[in-house]
Amino acid sequence: MELKKIILRKLYRHRIIGGKHTAIEHLTKGLPKHIIGEAKDAVNELIKERLIMPKYTSYGLQVSLNPEKIDVISKIIEE
């Protein structure tokens, strides 16, 4: 859960919500190298939980926070 919280906090802090997207590789910057695989798995779990929305582009998968779940996301971050 801690990795999910870090990822959500990073997206929220940079206001990557709805129409604004970023690459998954940008979310794993600053994390230790041995955790990056787990972080990518956490991103996939957050997509399944519908807290993060995927956007498939010609240059790869992009993600953003789901604006409909922003109140749930802010509660998770504050815990």
C-alpha positions in Angstrom: 0.0 0.0 0.0 2.9 2.3 0.7 4.0 2.3 -3.0 0.5 3.0 -4.1 0.4 6.0 -1.7 3.7 7.3 -3.1 2.4 7.0 -6.7 -0.9 8.7 -5.9 0.8 11.5 -4.0 3.2 12.2 -6.9 0.4 12.4 -9.4 -1.7 14.6 -7.1 1.2 16.9 -6.2 1.9 17.5 -9.9 -1.9 17.9 -10.7 -1.9 15.0 -13.2 -5.7 14.7 -13.2 -8.1 13.8 -16.0 -6.8 15.1 -19.4 -3.2 15.7 -18.2 -1.2 12.5 -18.5 2.3 11.2 -17.7 4.4 8.1 -18.5 4.7 5.4 -15.9 8.5 5.8 -16.1 8.1 9.3 -14.7 6.3 7.9 -11.7 9.1 5.6 -10.8 11.8 8.3 -10.9 13.4 8.8 -7.5 12.6 5.3 -6.3 15.4 2.7 -5.5 16.1 0.5 -8.6 15.1 -2.7 -6.8 11.6 -1.4 -6.2 10.8 -0.1 -9.7 9.2 -3.5 -10.8 7.0 -3.5 -7.7 6.0 0.2 -8.4 4.9 -0.7 -12.0 2.8 -3.6 -10.5 1.3 -1.1 -8.1 0.4 1.2 -11.0 -1.4 -1.7 -12.7 -3.3 -2.4 -9.4 -4.3 1.2 -9.2 -5.6 1.1 -12.8 -7.7 -2.0 -11.8 -9.0 -0.1 -8.8 -10.0 2.7 -11.2 -8.0 5.3 -9.1 -5.7 5.8 -12.1 -6.9 6.1 -15.7 -4.8 4.6 -18.5 -4.4 6.4 -21.9 -2.8 4.3 -24.6 -0.8 6.5 -27.1 1.4 5.7 -30.0 4.4 6.4 -27.8 3.3 4.2 -24.8 1.0 4.0 -21.9 0.2 7.2 -20.1 -1.7 7.6 -16.8 -3.5 10.2 -14.8 -5.7 10.4 -11.7 -9.4 9.6 -12.1 -11.2 12.9 -11.4 -14.3 11.1 -10.3 -12.3 9.4 -7.5 -10.3 12.5 -6.3 -12.0 12.6 -2.9 -11.1 8.9 -2.3 -7.5 9.5 -3.5 -7.0 12.5 -1.2 -8.2 10.4 1.8 -5.7 7.7 0.9 -2.9 10.3 0.6 -3.7 11.8 4.0 -3.6 8.5 5.9 
